[in-house]
Amino acid sequence: DHLTADIPCAPPMADALIEGNYEHNTGIQILDCFKEKNLSYEEVEMVLIGNHGPFAWGKNAAKAVYNSKVLEVVAEMAYLTLQINPNAPRLKDSLIKKHYNRKHGKDSYYGQ
């Protein structure tokens, strides 16, 4: 219900980016990751950065905290699923889109 895509994972930062304007370069790395994966920051309000950790945002502070918790829970569910069944199939794209759009889409009708 929360995402239209996998939680993006950006690679670890290159040393030149770390030694430069670190905070600015972290933001650029997030933007580059979203461009490369053709993701909307309005639909996927979270990202993982290699060797760093999670980033989450939203329209306000409460939404950013909520998205941070969503990221944590989704990551835990994925981890546990793979521990139980390393060959667990991915969700079908049609099911992912259905769950997202019924809650967030133009004609949304569902919400918990």
N, C-alpha and C positions, 0 to 999 in steps of 0.2 A: 504493500500500500504506500510505501514511502519513496521508492526510487523507480526510475525507468531503465536503469542500467546497473551494472556492477559498481560497487564503490571503487572509484579510481585509485590506483596506486602509482604515484610518481616515483621515479628512481631516486636514489640518494643524490645529493647535490655534489657537483664537481668541486674540487678544492678551490678553484678560482672564484666560484660563486660564494663559497663559505667565507673566504678571506676578503671578499669585497663587501658590498652593502648587503649584509646577510638577510635582514628582514625584508628588504625590497626584493632581493633575488628569490627569496622563498615565495613571495607573491607571484613573481614572474614564472617560477617553476610550476605553481598551481595553474596559472592561466595557460601555460604551454601544454600542460597535461590535458586540460579540458579541450583545448583546440585540437590536439593530436587525436583525442578519442571522440571528437565531435559531440561533446557533452554541453548541456546548458547548466550554468551555475545556479539557475533558478529552479531546476528540476532535481539536480543532484547537489545538495547543500553540504557536502562533506568530501574529504579526500584524505588519503594516507600518504605521507612522504617517507620514503625509505630512509632509515637511520634517524628518523625524527619522531614521527607519531602522527596523531590525528589532528585535522583541522575541521571545524564545523562552523556554519554561519546560518543566519536567517534574517528575517525582516526586522527582528528586534532581539534583545538579549535572551528573552524567554525561549524564543524559537531556536536560537543558536544552542542553548543548553539542551533543549529537547532533541535537536538533531545530533548533538554529541552523544546523548544516551541511545538514540536509535543506532548510531554507528557502533557503539559498544555492544549492544544486544545482537545486531546483525552479524558482527564479527564473531561473537561467541557462538551463535547458532551455526554459522558456517564451519567453525572449528569443530564443534561437537558432531555435526553431521558427518564430516570427513573422518572423524575418529570412529564413529559407528560403522560407516560404509565409505571407504576411500573411493569407491566407484559410483557414488551417488550421482544420479543424473541432474543436470541443470534444470531449473524451471523453464518451461516453454515460454518463448517471447510473448506469445498471445496471452498467456496467463498473467505474466508480469504487467503487460500493458492494460489488461482488463482491471486488475486490482488497483493500479495507479490511477487510471482514468475515471473509475467509478468514484474515487475519492477526490481527485484533483482536476479532472478533465473539464472541458467546456460544459458538458451536461452531467456533472457529478450528482450523485444521488445517495451516496453512502458515506458514513463516517462514524467512527467510534470514539 
